[in-house]
Amino acid sequence: MSEATFTKCGGYRRMDTFMLATIIYYGTVIFCRNNVKSNRQTEQMEQAARSGRQNMAEGSQRAATSAQTEMTLTDVARASLTELQLDFEDFINLAGLTPWRDDDPNSLEIKSIRLERTPPGPNIIHNFSRTVARNRAKFAKWLESEDPVVVANALVRLCDRADFLIRKQLEAQGERFLEDGGFRERLTRQRAAARAEPETGPACPDCGDAMRLRHARRGPHAGSKFWGCPNYPECSGALPLENDVKRRQSTAVDSSRLEAIGVEAGRHG
């Protein structure tokens, strides 16, 4: 099967890291509205939360053409959530308290809650919003607490959980890059393979122009080769590769017969 030019991209609405970042962003906006008096501080915290979420989405989308950009933006998302986590830690410390320990029952419960994933298929935006609402409800007893220190502690724990998963995501991205290379490397390999293949084929059955060798990217014949019209999409003429093989074999047989006839003619001349 031929190598795909563009790697899979997007799909961020089904990632646990993006789901956590979304819950953290919404929680941060509500927290700041209720508990932070400084407009400057509110802006900084909301921007950090938003950066954690939006950079993850952008990195996922850029994966098709730049593995390096995908990793960079994912790392920016992680750094933004770390900045936000420190703001919540400062809020707790300035209240004269300390953040929950890792083995605190609340920390362990928040860590153990299983996230629901957005189902694949149509209506992804609608389904994502509904899934976010159901997941937020799982953390409601902390995020909707009347005690702002409890809310801050919960958001610290959610940021910590997101950080762990994003680090795993970065490791997977790095391994994929080492194994498959980047977009430019794929283009170089595919161009070299294309040059090694015959440039033209039989005449297009629809317009008559010489056809070019193509690769099926989708459908039941994905990865197989076929002859396609160079004027696509204006002309959609196509032939299976076997037709050209038979044509070449037929031409070779005819040539052999002509040579044989020539030899015989020479003998009788």
C-alpha positions in Angstrom: 0.0 0.0 0.0 1.4 3.4 -0.9 2.3 6.0 1.7 -0.3 8.7 2.4 0.9 12.2 1.7 -1.0 13.7 4.6 -1.1 12.1 8.0 -4.3 11.9 10.0 -5.1 15.2 11.7 -7.8 16.8 13.7 -9.9 14.5 16.0 -9.0 16.7 18.9 -12.6 16.7 20.2 -12.2 13.0 21.0 -8.9 13.4 23.0 -8.9 13.2 26.7 -6.4 16.0 26.9 -8.6 18.4 25.0 -11.6 17.4 27.1 -9.7 18.1 30.3 -8.5 21.4 28.9 -12.1 22.4 28.0 -13.3 21.6 31.5 -10.4 23.5 33.0 -11.1 26.5 30.7 -14.8 26.7 31.6 -14.0 26.2 35.3 -11.4 29.0 35.2 -13.7 31.5 33.6 -16.4 30.9 36.2 -13.8 30.9 39.0 -12.4 34.2 38.0 -15.8 35.8 37.6 -16.7 34.8 41.2 -13.4 35.1 43.0 -10.8 37.3 41.3 -11.2 41.1 41.7 -8.3 42.1 39.4 -9.2 42.5 35.8 -5.6 42.0 34.9 -5.3 38.8 36.8 -8.6 37.5 35.4 -7.4 38.2 31.9 -4.1 36.4 32.4 -5.7 33.3 33.9 -8.4 33.1 31.3 -5.9 33.5 28.5 -3.7 30.8 30.0 -6.6 28.4 30.2 -7.7 29.3 26.7 -4.2 28.9 25.3 -4.0 25.4 26.8 -7.2 24.5 25.0 -6.8 26.3 21.7 -3.2 25.3 21.0 -4.1 21.7 21.5 -6.8 22.0 18.8 -4.5 23.9 16.4 -1.6 21.4 16.9 -4.0 18.6 16.1 -5.1 20.3 12.9 -1.5 21.1 11.8 -0.4 17.4 12.2 -1.2 16.8 8.5 1.6 18.9 7.2 4.0 19.6 10.2 4.8 17.1 12.9 7.1 19.7 14.4 4.4 22.3 14.6 2.0 19.8 16.2 4.6 19.0 18.9 5.4 22.6 19.5 1.8 23.7 19.9 1.1 20.7 22.1 4.0 21.7 24.3 2.7 25.4 24.4 -0.6 24.0 25.6 1.1 22.1 28.4 3.1 25.2 29.4 0.0 27.4 29.5 -1.8 25.0 31.8 1.3 24.9 34.0 1.1 28.7 34.3 -2.5 28.5 35.1 -1.9 25.8 37.8 0.5 28.1 39.5 -2.1 30.8 39.7 -4.5 28.5 41.4 -1.7 27.4 43.8 -1.0 31.0 44.6 -4.7 31.7 45.3 -4.7 28.8 47.8 -1.4 29.8 49.5 -2.5 33.5 49.8 -5.6 32.3 51.5 -3.4 30.9 54.2 -3.9 27.3 53.2 -1.9 24.7 51.3 -2.9 22.7 48.1 -4.2 19.1 48.6 -1.6 16.3 48.8 -1.4 13.7 46.0 -2.8 11.2 48.4 -5.7 13.4 49.6 -9.0 11.6 49.1 -10.2 14.5 46.9 -7.1 14.3 44.7 -7.4 10.6 44.3 -11.1 10.7 43.4 -10.5 13.5 40.8 -7.7 11.4 39.3 -9.8 8.3 39.1 -12.9 9.7 37.4 -13.2 8.3 34.0 -13.9 10.7 31.2 -16.5 10.0 28.6 -15.4 10.5 25.0 -17.3 12.2 22.2 -18.8 9.6 19.9 -17.5 9.6 16.3 -19.7 10.4 13.4 -21.9 13.3 12.4 -22.9 16.2 14.6 -19.5 16.2 16.3 -19.8 19.8 17.5 -23.2 19.2 19.1 -22.1 15.8 20.6 -18.9 17.3 21.9 -20.8 20.0 23.8 -23.1 17.5 25.3 -20.2 15.2 26.3 -18.4 18.2 27.9 -21.5 18.9 30.0 -21.7 15.3 31.2 -18.0 15.2 32.1 -18.2 18.6 33.9 -21.1 17.1 36.0 -18.7 14.4 37.3 -16.5 17.2 38.9 -19.5 19.3 40.0 -19.1 18.7 43.8 -15.7 20.5 43.6 -16.1 22.9 40.7 -19.5 24.2 42.0 -18.4 24.3 45.7 -19.2 27.5 47.6 -15.7 27.4 49.0 -13.3 29.0 46.4 -10.3 27.1 47.9 -12.0 23.8 47.1 -12.6 25.0 43.5 -9.0 26.1 43.2 -7.7 22.8 44.6 -9.9 20.9 42.1 -8.5 22.9 39.2 -5.0 22.4 40.4 -5.6 18.6 40.3 -7.2 18.8 36.9 -4.3 20.8 35.5 -1.9 18.2 37.0 -3.9 15.3 35.4 -3.9 17.2 32.1 -0.1 17.7 32.3 0.5 14.0 32.8 -1.6 13.1 29.7 -0.1 15.8 27.5 3.4 14.5 28.3 2.3 11.1 27.2 0.8 12.7 24.1 4.1 14.4 23.3 6.0 11.2 23.7 3.7 9.5 21.2 4.1 12.3 18.8 7.9 12.2 19.0 7.9 8.4 18.5 5.6 8.7 15.4 7.9 11.4 14.0 11.0 9.2 14.4 9.3 6.3 12.8 7.5 8.0 9.9 9.4 11.3 9.5 7.9 14.6 8.7 5.8 16.0 5.9 8.8 17.0 3.7 10.4 13.6 4.1 7.1 12.0 2.9 7.0 14.3 -0.1 10.6 13.5 -1.0 9.9 9.7 -0.8 6.8 10.0 -2.8 8.4 12.2 -5.4 11.2 9.7 -5.8 8.7 6.9 -6.1 6.7 8.8 -8.7 9.8 9.4 -10.8 10.6 5.7 -10.8 7.2 4.9 -12.2 6.1 5.3 -15.9 4.9 8.8 -16.5 2.3 8.1 -19.2 -0.1 5.2 -20.0 -2.9 4.4 -22.4 -5.2 6.9 -23.9 -8.0 8.2 -21.8 -11.3 6.4 -22.9 -13.1 9.7 -22.5 -10.9 12.5 -23.9 -8.0 10.6 -25.5 -5.1 12.2 -23.6 -2.3 10.0 -22.3 -3.2 8.9 -18.8 -1.0 9.0 -15.7 -0.4 6.5 -13.0 -2.4 7.3 -9.9 -2.9 5.8 -6.4 -6.3 5.3 -4.9 -6.5 7.1 -1.6 -9.9 6.0 -0.3 -12.6 3.4 -0.8 -12.3 -0.4 -1.1 -9.3 -0.1 -3.5 -7.3 2.3 -1.3 -3.5 1.9 -2.0 -3.9 0.3 -5.4 -2.7 1.9 -8.6 -4.7 2.8 -11.6 -4.5 4.9 -14.8 -6.2 8.3 -14.3 -6.9 11.2 -16.7 -4.5 14.1 -16.3 -7.4 16.5 -16.9 -9.2 15.4 -13.7 -11.6 16.7 -12.3 -12.8 18.1 -15.7 -12.4 14.6 -17.1 -12.9 11.6 -14.8 -11.6 8.9 -17.2 -9.9 6.0 -15.5 -8.6 2.5 -16.3 -7.3 -0.3 -14.0 -3.6 -0.9 -14.2 -4.1 -4.4 -15.6 -5.4 -3.0 -18.9 -2.1 -1.4 -19.6 -0.2 -4.5 -18.6 -2.3 -6.5 -21.2 -1.8 -3.8 -23.7 2.0 -3.9 -23.3 1.9 -7.7 -23.4 -0.1 -7.6 -26.6 2.2 -5.0 -28.1 5.2 -7.2 -27.3 3.6 -10.2 -28.9 2.8 -8.2 -32.1 6.3 -6.9 -32.2 7.7 -10.5 -32.0 5.4 -11.6 -34.8 6.5 -8.7 -37.0 10.1 -9.6 -36.3 9.4 -13.2 -37.2 7.6 -12.2 -40.4 10.6 -10.0 -41.3 13.0 -12.8 -40.8 11.0 -15.1 -43.0 10.7 -12.4 -45.7 14.4 -12.0 -45.6 14.9 -15.7 -46.1 12.7 -15.8 -49.1 14.1 -12.6 -50.5 
